[in-house]
Amino acid sequence: MADLGAMALLLGMALSIYAAVGAIVGEKIGMAELAVSARRALYMTALTVLAASGALVNAFVNNDFSIKYVADHSNTLMDRAFVWVAFYAGNEGSLLYILLVLSIISAISIRFAPRRLARSLPWTIAILSVIQLFYFGVLIFVASPFELLDIVPLDGRGINPLLTHPGMFSHPPLLMGGLIGITIPFAFVSGALIAGTYGDDWIDVARVSGIIAWGVLGAGLLLGAWWAYTILGWGGYWSWDPIENVALMPWLVMTAFIHSIMVQKRRGMFRMWNVALLNIAFVLAQLGMFINRGGPVVSVHSFAASTLGIIFLIFMLSSLVFAFALFLWRMPKLKSDRAMDSFMSREASCLINNFLFLAVMAVTLWGVLFPVFSDMARDISVSVSAPYFNRVNGPVLLIIVILMGVGPLLPWRKASARSLKQWFVWPTVVGVVTIVALVAIGVQRPVAIFSFGVIAFVASAIGEEWWRGTAARHRSGDNWFTAWWRLVNGNRPRHGGYIVHISILILGLGIIGTNFYQQRMDEALYVGESLVLDNYRIEYIDRGSSERPDRIAQWAEMSVYRIDPADYAQEFETARARGSSGFKLEDSSARPNDELIDQIEPWHGFYVDFNMASVRSGIRSTIVEDLYVIPRDFLTDGRVSIAVSINPLAWWLWTSGPFFLIGTMIALWPQASVERRPVRKKVPDESEGDG
Amino acid sequence: MPIILGTILALAAIVVIAYPFFGRKRYRLVSESYLTRESHRAERLRIYRKISDVESDFASGDLTDADYQQQRDQLRVAAAETLREETGITTASERDEQLEMEISRLRDQTSISPEGGDTL
């Protein structure tokens, strides 16, 4: 199958060259057959990549260890379900996966592109083909997934243990798919600029493809956080790791884009700004590819480390030069013909929101690149860690959340003082009442309390919007649900956006809870001992172990009790005097009010071939809080060293995901056509080529 | 076997991309006039969507009566203008009839009354 894969890649490269050249030459010399043929070559490219991918999957399924990539990333013990994960577990396979996604979405987007883009489509095809050509070149000449071994091993090395997690079936493909997905709106807009079509014809394609890429990337980021929370064993879900950051940055810029594209749609403004945002997002996506594939920044995601960095650096710099040279060339023609009427308007709030998103992106970019500059300039290795990002980005993100409430309440063009008063009263009252209530019940931490108030403000602003619209429709005869649904259905981009906003608020609850109110304790326990933290007693019941050819696994069986802190008043007092929020109990005999609520099994595996440990945290999750137990080490004296934390509101982090997806899908769902096609006189030269 | 599959793939690709040159179907590049009309049509549909948004905003109380009237009138004039450029229909009544029909179809979808909210 290696031969088929290699042949398919070579064929795909030839087709890409043909598509790029044929599309432009066909258009320039007016040869419709060549233009159509070039477009078909782009479709066929997807088929060749599909064939190459099929060949690699087949090699994994049949344990064809004559292929180096298969031998490096699987073995006979590997669960067959992980073939899909093994496919993109290494550099070569992940590049093939990226090319597969790119070729398929390129073919789909070109096939269904509106006819009115016909003038710019050859350039779009050329741009997409050149980008595909780059990946073909890398896969054929530098990092082939079909490289053969001289001596065929009896068994492979196996899959990276960190990847044997359900989240890995979707997190990497979504992340890579989202990053490469930004290529589509970029190619359409760049094609339009080269062709000299300056209007808003590309706006719908760019918006839809941009939102898809953004949604996919966002889902990938959230799944990555879940994966980190359950398997990496450091007790968190987001560490501002460089690889996380390089995926976050294009997402932030695309978030700015999907807001400002609405202004372009509604008010005909921000055209130049939107082109710039797409350029930035595309270049940042290339930066992500560069850093992910052997770039200079150290990351926990070492499984993709390679020497491909320089190639991706050159490609990223070429993308940067191309995108901004094109932008500067066409900039004078991109200016909007409308000015902003007032800063108290929805378009102004979108612009401010855009600046803030770019500010967070810039801060994050600086944090990612600073170690590189420091290393180059002063020969000193430094790393920028979470406190920098939290301190600088935290307040800006909070302002963005406030704007999520303010923006939708502002009308387009300008707001009057009367309308401001009318619309802001209730959300402000709800926000303030929330803050007062939290203070009154003794909740600590002013920043967190203020943040909860902001969330309440934004939620009530969305609620007010829905209430007003729904009530208006209800008065005309619809029942409440139908009225609300018709409101949402009448402007899906807007109301889908509100649902996404709700998902961000839910995510915000989780972030505030886990960041401000987490309780944590590290302890080593013998069998029979307990650790008491807040309302929980965790008793170490027994230890289990198993030895398999690829790993040595150990786990702790633990019982979780809900306790009445009054039963342990003396111990808590002593612990607090020591500055700790919990304590160890050598005598685990249950107190009167102890109630067994769960059994957990934190798990720890060591993979000899990889010299790598993998952890499965023991988690008891409720909507109020997570009890989270990380097995640090199984000591030779029989103790287990554990880190226990109580993560308030962590459940809400993952609950935000479905809301995010539903909101995105509603925003994307197309409206039915309202048009009666006008009757036209037949024009002789009107027949078009196919596709 | 892989070599045969690869060869079949290559032959299939050649047939698919060569077909436009040798097949019976004749192709012509999309004409400028067609593109211009399509562009106008897209612009007209965008204006309809804006009209729908304005009516929805008004129905929800986001727009004052004066702002609503002004924005709606501006958009209807713009839609009529693009329709004239797109179809060549010069009669105002014919244009108005088509606009009214398409806008009312949009209202049906969004459940906004023809008066744009006066009755809601």
Interface residues (C-beta under 8 A of the other chain):
Chain A: M1 A2 D3 L4 M7 A8 L11 L15 Y18 E27 G30 A32 E33 L34 A35 V36 S37 A38 R40 A41 Y43 M44 L47 T48 A51 A55 P114 R115 R116 A118 R119 G199 D200 D201 I203 D204 K265 R266 P411 W412 R413 S416 S419 E465 R468 G469 A472 R473 R475 S476 D478 R486 L487 N489 G490 N491 R494 Q671 A672 S673 V674 E675 R676 P678 V679 R680 K681 V683 D685 E686 S687 E688 G689 D690
Chain B: P2 I3 L5 G6 T7 L9 A10 A12 A13 V16 I17 A18 Y19 P20 F21 K25 R26 Y27 R28 L29 V30 S31 S33 Y34 L35 R37 E38 S39 R41 A42 E43 R44 L45 R46 Y48 R49 K50 S52 D53 S56 D57 A59 S60 G61 D62 L63 T64 D67 L83 E86 T87 G88 I89 Q98 M101 E102 I103 R105 L106 Q109 T110 S111 I112 S113 G117 T119 L120
